Amino acid sequence: MEDASGRAVDDGLSAWAGLSWDLLNRGLRENRSRAERLRLRRAVDALKARERRNVELYECRDDALLRHFLLLRRQELDQRQEILQQFRSLVRQAYFTGEELLDPLLRIEGALYAVKSRLTDTELLVDRLPVLPGAGESEPPLLALDIDQLQRAAAARSRDALLSRLEERIVDLEYDALDDVTLRLYARAGIDADNGDEHMVDDRVAVGLRFRAPITWRNYDQMRLAAKRTLAAKAALERQRRVLETTRRVHAYREKLQDAFRLLHTRQVIAERLRRSLLLLEENRTGRANLRVLRDMLQQLDEYYDNRAETLAVKEALYRR
């Protein structure tokens, strides 16, 4: 049996009680090390909190873009609904006069029902989305992206260097050779009875230091080096992930931009057809020719709004990237 200082105590012959304090691992050095590690971890958490804040701001921007394009889509659906209603009236009149079959009328009724359903869903989404402060109706300009510049910006961020230095400093504090060294201050008091004689009792008080060190030391340099290599590998993988993600988004952005130019050309073709239909409508104000031209014009207007809806979806995808 041992007392607090490590001295052997014989049952029945001695009684000792005391206190001990490890000066190195439980004392001022350990307290300073813990305080330093706590400060460094708080700095690391502050940097990561900034990243989380950027994610939250991106989500707010995403909600603002969603509301903006929902408002544009609702306006487009309102206009398309009006055109389809006129188209339905025209085809219904032609059906009752025997100039048109039932199939075109049924197709128009189905398209009108689909537009009304989408309009109802869009209005529900607009009502549920919050109106963010400072969110205007204007759109930012579309810019030509330089993929090399974006890749360099994703691979080299000043915040990453600071984060790496802080994490390496934490590793240096966690792997310290003095952790294996013990320097203990003890104070003990007790009584000794020689040979079990109750009449020979010796009261004693002792204060001292006890030092203990290992014969073979662990290679803390290699442990620190391995931990730092692990941190460096994780940082390199994170940089590589950001570069690949940026490259993928830029390529997707360029593909959507090409789709936008293609849709713009299609819209110009449809607008030219509409202009010619209006000229024909002015030349033929009455008769069956007027009905045919008006029906073609309404069909071209429906195609025009199809193009507008697709263009709006492509434009929204561009802004989200």
C-alpha positions in Angstrom: 0.0 0.0 0.0 1.3 3.5 -0.8 0.5 6.9 0.5 0.0 10.1 -1.6 3.7 10.6 -2.1 4.4 7.0 -3.1 5.8 5.8 0.2 5.1 2.2 1.2 2.8 1.9 4.3 2.6 -1.2 6.4 -0.8 -2.0 7.7 -1.0 -1.9 11.4 2.4 -0.3 11.9 2.1 3.1 10.1 -0.6 5.6 9.2 0.0 8.4 6.7 -2.1 10.9 4.9 -1.0 13.6 2.5 -1.4 15.6 -0.7 0.6 15.8 -3.9 0.6 18.2 -6.8 2.1 17.5 -10.2 3.9 20.7 -11.0 4.3 20.1 -14.7 1.3 18.3 -16.0 -1.2 19.6 -13.5 0.4 23.0 -12.8 1.2 26.2 -14.4 2.6 24.7 -17.6 -0.5 22.6 -18.3 -2.8 25.5 -17.5 -0.9 27.8 -20.0 -0.9 25.0 -22.6 -4.7 24.5 -22.2 -5.3 28.2 -22.4 -3.2 28.5 -25.6 -5.0 25.5 -27.2 -8.4 26.9 -26.3 -7.4 30.3 -27.8 -6.2 28.6 -31.0 -9.3 26.4 -31.3 -11.5 29.5 -30.9 -9.6 31.2 -33.7 -10.1 28.1 -35.9 -13.8 28.0 -35.0 -14.1 31.7 -35.9 -12.6 31.0 -39.4 -14.9 28.1 -39.9 -17.9 30.2 -38.7 -17.1 32.7 -41.4 -17.3 29.9 -43.9 -20.7 28.9 -42.5 -21.8 32.5 -42.6 -20.9 32.6 -46.3 -23.0 29.5 -46.9 -25.9 31.2 -45.1 -25.5 34.3 -47.2 -25.5 32.1 -50.3 -28.7 30.4 -49.2 -30.3 33.9 -48.7 -29.2 34.9 -52.2 -30.6 31.6 -53.5 -34.0 32.4 -51.9 -33.9 35.9 -53.3 -33.2 34.6 -56.8 -36.0 32.0 -56.5 -38.5 34.6 -55.5 -37.4 37.0 -58.3 -37.7 34.3 -61.0 -41.0 33.1 -59.6 -42.4 36.5 -60.0 -41.2 36.6 -63.6 -42.6 33.1 -64.2 -46.0 34.2 -62.8 -46.1 37.1 -65.1 -45.3 34.9 -68.1 -47.9 32.4 -67.1 -50.6 35.1 -66.8 -49.8 36.3 -70.3 -49.8 32.7 -71.7 -53.1 32.0 -70.0 -54.7 35.0 -71.7 -53.3 33.9 -75.1 -54.6 30.3 -74.6 -58.0 31.5 -73.6 -58.2 33.5 -76.8 -57.0 30.5 -78.8 -59.6 28.3 -77.1 -62.4 30.7 -78.0 -61.2 30.8 -81.6 -60.9 27.0 -82.0 -64.2 26.5 -80.2 -66.0 28.8 -82.6 -64.3 27.0 -85.6 -65.4 23.6 -84.1 -69.1 24.6 -83.8 -69.1 26.0 -87.3 -67.6 22.7 -88.7 -64.2 24.2 -89.7 -62.2 22.4 -87.0 -62.1 19.0 -85.4 -62.4 18.2 -81.7 -58.8 17.2 -81.2 -57.2 20.7 -81.4 -59.8 21.9 -78.9 -59.0 19.2 -76.4 -55.3 19.8 -76.8 -55.8 23.5 -76.0 -58.0 22.7 -73.0 -55.3 20.4 -71.6 -52.6 23.1 -72.2 -54.8 25.7 -70.5 -55.4 23.5 -67.5 -51.7 22.8 -67.1 -50.9 26.5 -67.2 -53.6 27.2 -64.6 -52.1 24.5 -62.3 -48.6 25.9 -62.7 -49.8 29.4 -62.0 -51.5 28.2 -58.8 -48.4 26.4 -57.6 -46.2 29.5 -58.4 -48.5 31.8 -56.5 -48.3 29.4 -53.5 -44.5 29.4 -53.6 -44.3 33.2 -53.9 -46.6 33.6 -50.9 -44.5 31.3 -48.8 -41.1 32.7 -49.6 -40.0 35.5 -47.3 -39.3 39.0 -48.7 -35.6 39.6 -47.9 -34.5 43.2 -47.1 -32.7 44.9 -50.0 -33.9 42.3 -52.5 -34.9 44.4 -55.6 -36.5 43.4 -58.9 -33.4 44.1 -60.9 -31.0 41.4 -62.0 -27.2 41.5 -61.9 -25.4 41.4 -65.3 -24.2 38.2 -66.7 -20.4 38.2 -66.9 -17.9 36.2 -69.0 -16.0 33.9 -66.6 -12.3 33.2 -66.8 -11.9 29.6 -65.7 -8.1 29.9 -65.0 -8.7 32.9 -62.7 -11.5 31.1 -60.9 -9.4 28.0 -60.4 -6.5 30.0 -59.0 -8.9 31.8 -56.6 -10.3 28.5 -55.5 -6.9 26.9 -54.9 -5.2 29.8 -53.1 -7.2 31.5 -50.4 -5.5 33.6 -47.7 -7.8 32.2 -45.1 -6.5 28.6 -45.8 -2.9 29.6 -44.9 -4.0 31.1 -41.6 -6.1 28.1 -40.8 -3.1 25.7 -41.5 -0.8 27.7 -39.2 -3.3 27.6 -36.4 -3.9 23.9 -36.7 -0.1 23.2 -36.8 0.3 25.2 -33.7 -2.3 23.1 -31.9 -0.5 20.0 -33.0 2.8 21.3 -31.5 1.1 21.9 -28.2 -0.6 18.5 -28.1 2.7 16.6 -28.7 5.1 17.7 -26.1 8.0 15.6 -24.6 7.5 17.1 -21.2 4.2 15.2 -20.9 6.2 12.1 -19.9 8.1 13.9 -17.2 6.6 14.0 -13.6 7.7 16.6 -11.0 5.5 16.1 -8.0 5.4 18.2 -4.8 4.0 16.3 -1.9 3.3 16.9 1.8 2.4 14.1 4.2 1.9 13.6 7.9 1.5 10.4 9.9 2.5 8.2 12.8 4.9 5.3 13.1 4.7 2.6 15.7 7.9 0.6 16.0 7.5 -3.2 16.1 3.8 -2.7 17.0 4.6 -1.2 20.4 1.8 1.3 21.2 4.0 3.1 23.7 6.6 4.1 21.0 4.7 6.4 18.6 6.6 8.8 16.4 4.7 11.7 14.8 6.2 12.9 11.5 5.5 15.6 8.8 7.4 15.4 5.5 7.5 17.8 2.5 9.4 17.0 -0.7 9.7 16.7 -4.5 9.5 13.6 -6.5 10.9 13.5 -10.1 10.2 10.8 -12.6 11.3 10.6 -16.3 11.3 7.7 -18.8 14.5 6.0 -19.8 13.4 5.9 -23.4 11.6 8.9 -24.9 8.9 8.7 -27.5 9.8 10.3 -30.8 7.5 13.3 -30.6 9.1 14.9 -33.6 7.9 12.0 -35.8 4.4 12.2 -34.2 4.1 15.9 -34.8 5.4 15.4 -38.4 2.8 12.7 -39.1 0.0 14.8 -37.7 1.1 17.8 -39.8 1.3 15.7 -42.9 -2.3 14.5 -42.2 -3.4 18.1 -41.9 -1.6 19.1 -45.1 -3.1 16.1 -47.0 -6.6 17.1 -45.9 -6.0 20.7 -46.9 -4.7 19.6 -50.3 -7.8 17.4 -50.9 -10.1 20.3 -49.9 -8.3 22.6 -52.4 -8.6 20.0 -55.1 -12.3 19.5 -54.3 -12.9 23.2 -54.6 -11.0 23.4 -57.9 -12.9 20.5 -59.4 -16.2 21.9 -58.2 -15.4 25.3 -59.6 -14.4 23.8 -63.0 -17.6 21.7 -63.1 -19.7 24.8 -62.4 -18.0 26.9 -64.9 -18.5 24.3 -67.6 -22.1 23.9 -66.7 -22.4 27.7 -66.8 -21.0 27.9 -70.3 -23.3 25.2 -71.5 -26.3 27.1 -70.1 -25.0 30.2 -71.7 -24.9 28.5 -75.1 -28.5 27.4 -74.5 -29.4 31.0 -73.7 -27.9 32.2 -77.0 -29.7 29.4 -78.9 -33.0 30.3 -77.3 -32.4 34.0 -78.1 -32.0 33.1 -81.8 -35.2 31.0 -81.7 -37.1 33.9 -80.1 -35.9 36.2 -82.9 -37.2 33.6 -85.5 -40.6 33.4 -83.7 -40.8 37.2 -83.4 -40.3 37.5 -87.2 -43.1 34.9 -87.8 -45.4 37.0 -85.6 -44.6 40.1 -87.5 -45.5 38.5 -90.8 -48.7 37.1 -89.3 -49.7 40.6 -88.2 -49.0 41.9 -91.7 -51.2 39.1 -93.2 -53.9 39.9 -90.6 -53.9 43.5 -91.7 -54.2 42.5 -95.3 -57.1 40.1 -94.7 -59.4 41.6 -92.2 -62.4 39.4 -92.9 -63.2 35.9 -94.1 -61.8 32.4 -93.4 -58.3 33.6 -94.3 -58.5 36.0 -91.4 -59.5 33.0 -89.1 -56.6 30.9 -90.4 -54.0 33.7 -90.0 -55.3 34.5 -86.5 -55.1 30.9 -85.5 -51.5 30.7 -86.8 -50.6 33.8 -85.0 -52.0 32.5 -81.7 -50.1 29.3 -82.2 -46.9 31.2 -82.8 -47.6 33.2 -79.6 -47.9 30.0 -77.7 -44.6 28.9 -79.1 -43.1 32.3 -78.2 -44.2 31.8 -74.5 -42.8 28.3 -74.6 -39.5 29.8 -75.6 -39.8 32.5 -72.9 -40.4 29.9 -70.2 -37.4 27.8 -71.3 -35.2 31.0 -71.5 -36.3 32.0 -68.0 -35.3 28.5 -66.7 -31.9 28.7 -68.4 -31.4 32.3 -67.0 -32.3 31.2 -63.5 -29.8 28.3 -63.8 -27.1 30.8 -64.9 -27.6 33.0 -61.8 -27.7 30.1 -59.4 -24.2 29.1 -60.6 
